[in-house]
Amino acid sequence: MKRTKELLESLKEIPDYRVDIGKIEYPLHEILFITLFALLKGNTTFKDIFSWMIFNKDNQILKDVFEKNKIDIPSKTTFHRLLVNTDNNALESVFRKFFFPFTTQENIAIDGKWLRGSDVNGQYTQERHKSILNILDKDIKIVFAHKFLDKNKSSEITALKEILNDNNSIFSDEKQIFSFDALLTQSEILNTINKQGNRYIAKLKNNQKNLKKRL
């Protein structure tokens, strides 16, 4: 319960976009907390997350965590508005800080994915599915960090360069091994690794005969 309370408190660090804080009926940190546990239970679409929240609003464990006798759930439109207006960078900062102690960060896999259900069935937004760069600790099988991407999937290259170039980042420690797919095996990325004095192994297929011959 102690770690659960710590997570709830850390979510309070995320700024609330709503102006009149004194009249807030649905505290942002509570909504984000419930959303997180809905995701952990396998509810990956907006519709499923909202249904899980409605079903568990009388859950005694949540009541104990929030220290409330009653948990109010916002309407579907209000819930969606809360999520889309939440500062992604602030949320990511809290996420990393909380989960870093559980990771080894020695063998790291990086891959871009489309977020299932991120278009909310087209009901509340004109945007299509969003994409994200996942950073996985391969030893303990935990995705411990993310980077949101633009609509163009090629921005994975820019995102990985930012991670590798961040001298203050946990991803720049010595003796870390990164692995990524062919999309990220670009000259920009390999040159970045080279300039840092680090090493890489790039795999070539037999259909890349001219490149293989030059190497």
C-alpha positions as CSV (number, residue, x, y, z in Angstrom):
1,M,0.0,0.0,0.0
2,K,2.9,2.3,0.7
3,R,4.2,2.2,-2.9
4,T,0.6,2.6,-4.1
5,K,0.2,5.8,-2.0
6,E,3.6,7.0,-3.4
7,L,2.4,6.6,-6.9
8,L,-0.8,8.5,-6.2
9,E,1.2,11.3,-4.6
10,S,3.6,11.5,-7.5
11,L,0.7,11.8,-10.0
12,K,-0.2,15.1,-8.1
13,E,2.9,16.6,-9.7
14,I,1.2,16.6,-13.1
15,P,-0.3,20.0,-13.7
16,D,-4.1,20.3,-14.2
17,Y,-5.1,22.3,-17.2
18,R,-8.4,23.3,-15.5
19,V,-8.4,26.9,-14.2
20,D,-10.8,26.8,-11.3
21,I,-9.0,24.2,-9.1
22,G,-11.4,24.8,-6.2
23,K,-14.4,23.5,-8.1
24,I,-12.8,20.4,-9.6
25,E,-15.1,17.4,-9.1
26,Y,-12.8,14.8,-10.6
27,P,-9.2,15.2,-9.4
28,L,-6.7,14.6,-12.2
29,H,-4.3,12.4,-10.2
30,E,-7.2,10.1,-9.2
31,I,-8.4,9.7,-12.8
32,L,-4.8,9.0,-14.0
33,F,-4.4,6.5,-11.2
34,I,-7.5,4.6,-12.1
35,T,-6.6,4.8,-15.8
36,L,-3.2,3.3,-15.1
37,F,-4.7,0.3,-13.3
38,A,-7.2,-0.2,-16.1
39,L,-4.3,-0.4,-18.5
40,L,-2.5,-2.9,-16.3
41,K,-5.6,-5.1,-16.3
42,G,-5.4,-5.3,-20.1
43,N,-7.9,-2.6,-21.1
44,T,-6.0,-0.9,-23.9
45,T,-8.8,1.0,-25.7
46,F,-10.5,4.2,-24.5
47,K,-13.8,2.4,-24.5
48,D,-12.6,-0.5,-22.4
49,I,-10.7,1.8,-19.9
50,F,-13.9,3.8,-19.3
51,S,-16.0,0.7,-18.9
52,W,-13.4,-0.7,-16.4
53,M,-13.6,2.6,-14.4
54,I,-17.4,2.4,-14.2
55,F,-17.4,-1.2,-13.1
56,N,-14.8,-0.6,-10.4
57,K,-16.0,2.7,-9.0
58,D,-17.2,0.8,-5.8
59,N,-13.9,-1.1,-5.5
60,Q,-12.9,-1.0,-1.8
61,I,-9.2,-1.0,-2.6
62,L,-9.5,2.2,-4.7
63,K,-11.6,3.7,-1.9
64,D,-8.9,2.9,0.6
65,V,-6.2,4.4,-1.6
66,F,-8.2,7.6,-2.2
67,E,-9.4,7.6,1.4
68,K,-12.9,8.2,0.2
69,N,-16.3,6.5,0.8
70,K,-17.4,7.2,-2.8
71,I,-15.5,7.5,-6.1
72,D,-17.1,9.7,-8.7
73,I,-16.4,8.8,-12.4
74,P,-16.7,11.6,-15.0
75,S,-18.8,11.2,-18.2
76,K,-17.1,9.7,-21.2
77,T,-16.6,13.1,-22.9
78,T,-15.2,14.7,-19.7
79,F,-12.9,11.7,-19.2
80,H,-11.6,12.0,-22.8
81,R,-11.0,15.8,-22.3
82,L,-9.0,15.1,-19.1
83,L,-6.7,12.6,-20.9
84,V,-6.1,14.6,-24.1
85,N,-5.3,17.8,-22.1
86,T,-2.8,16.1,-19.7
87,D,0.8,17.1,-20.2
88,N,2.4,14.1,-21.8
89,N,5.9,15.2,-20.8
90,A,5.0,15.7,-17.1
91,L,3.2,12.3,-17.1
92,E,6.3,10.6,-18.6
93,S,8.6,12.3,-16.1
94,V,6.5,10.8,-13.2
95,F,6.3,7.5,-14.9
96,R,10.1,7.2,-15.4
97,K,10.9,8.3,-11.8
98,F,8.5,5.8,-10.3
99,F,9.5,2.8,-12.4
100,F,13.3,3.3,-12.7
101,P,14.0,1.6,-9.3
102,F,12.5,-1.6,-10.6
103,T,14.7,-1.8,-13.7
104,T,18.3,-3.0,-14.4
105,Q,18.6,-0.8,-17.6
106,E,21.4,-3.0,-19.0
107,N,19.7,-4.6,-22.0
108,I,17.3,-2.1,-23.6
109,A,15.1,-2.7,-26.6
110,I,13.6,0.2,-28.5
111,D,10.7,-0.1,-30.9
112,G,7.9,2.2,-32.3
113,K,4.3,1.1,-32.0
114,W,0.9,2.4,-32.9
115,L,-1.4,2.9,-29.8
116,R,-4.4,0.7,-30.1
117,G,-7.7,2.7,-29.7
118,S,-5.9,6.0,-29.7
119,D,-8.4,7.4,-32.2
120,V,-11.2,6.8,-29.7
121,N,-13.2,5.1,-32.4
122,G,-13.2,8.4,-34.3
123,Q,-15.8,9.8,-31.9
124,Y,-14.0,12.7,-30.2
125,T,-11.0,13.5,-32.4
126,Q,-10.1,13.9,-36.0
127,E,-6.7,12.4,-35.5
128,R,-5.8,8.8,-36.4
129,H,-3.9,6.4,-34.3
130,K,-0.9,7.9,-32.4
131,S,2.5,6.3,-32.4
132,I,5.0,6.0,-29.6
133,L,8.6,4.8,-29.1
134,N,8.7,2.2,-26.3
135,I,11.9,1.6,-24.2
136,L,11.9,-1.9,-22.8
137,D,14.1,-3.4,-20.1
138,K,14.6,-6.8,-21.7
139,D,15.8,-8.5,-18.5
140,I,12.6,-7.8,-16.4
141,K,10.2,-7.3,-19.4
142,I,9.1,-3.8,-18.3
143,V,8.5,-0.8,-20.6
144,F,10.0,1.8,-18.4
145,A,10.0,4.9,-20.7
146,H,8.3,6.2,-23.8
147,K,8.6,9.0,-26.4
148,F,5.6,10.2,-28.2
149,L,6.1,10.5,-32.0
150,D,4.7,12.7,-34.7
151,K,2.3,11.2,-37.3
152,N,5.3,10.3,-39.5
153,K,6.8,7.1,-38.3
154,S,10.2,8.2,-39.5
155,S,10.4,10.4,-36.4
156,E,11.5,7.3,-34.5
157,I,15.0,8.2,-35.9
158,T,14.9,11.7,-34.3
159,A,13.5,10.3,-31.0
160,L,16.3,7.7,-30.7
161,K,18.9,10.3,-31.5
162,E,17.6,12.5,-28.7
163,I,17.8,9.6,-26.3
164,L,21.4,8.8,-27.3
165,N,22.5,12.4,-27.2
166,D,21.0,13.3,-23.8
167,N,24.0,13.4,-21.5
168,N,21.7,13.6,-18.5
169,S,19.6,10.7,-19.5
170,I,19.7,7.3,-17.8
171,F,19.9,5.8,-21.3
172,S,23.5,7.1,-21.8
173,D,25.2,5.0,-19.1
174,E,28.2,2.9,-20.0
175,K,27.8,-0.9,-20.6
176,Q,24.2,-0.5,-21.7
177,I,23.2,-2.6,-24.8
178,F,20.5,-1.2,-27.0
179,S,18.7,-3.2,-29.7
180,F,16.4,-1.8,-32.4
181,D,14.9,-2.9,-35.7
182,A,15.8,-2.2,-39.3
183,L,13.9,1.1,-39.4
184,L,16.3,2.6,-36.9
185,T,19.4,1.1,-38.5
186,Q,20.1,4.4,-40.3
187,S,23.4,6.2,-41.0
188,E,22.2,9.1,-38.7
189,I,21.8,6.7,-35.8
190,L,25.1,4.8,-36.4
191,N,27.0,8.1,-36.9
192,T,25.6,9.3,-33.6
193,I,26.8,6.1,-31.8
194,N,30.2,6.5,-33.5
195,K,30.7,10.1,-32.4
196,Q,30.1,9.1,-28.8
197,G,32.9,6.6,-29.0
198,N,30.5,3.7,-28.6
199,R,30.1,0.6,-30.8
200,Y,27.3,-1.0,-32.8
201,I,26.6,-4.2,-34.7
202,A,24.5,-3.8,-37.8
203,K,23.0,-6.9,-39.5
204,L,22.9,-7.1,-43.3
205,K,20.7,-9.3,-45.3
206,N,21.8,-11.2,-48.5
207,N,19.6,-9.0,-50.6
208,Q,21.9,-6.1,-49.8
209,K,24.6,-7.5,-51.9
210,N,26.4,-4.3,-53.0
211,L,26.5,-2.9,-49.4
212,K,27.6,-6.2,-48.1
213,K,30.5,-6.4,-50.7
214,R,31.7,-2.9,-49.7
215,L,31.8,-3.7,-46.1
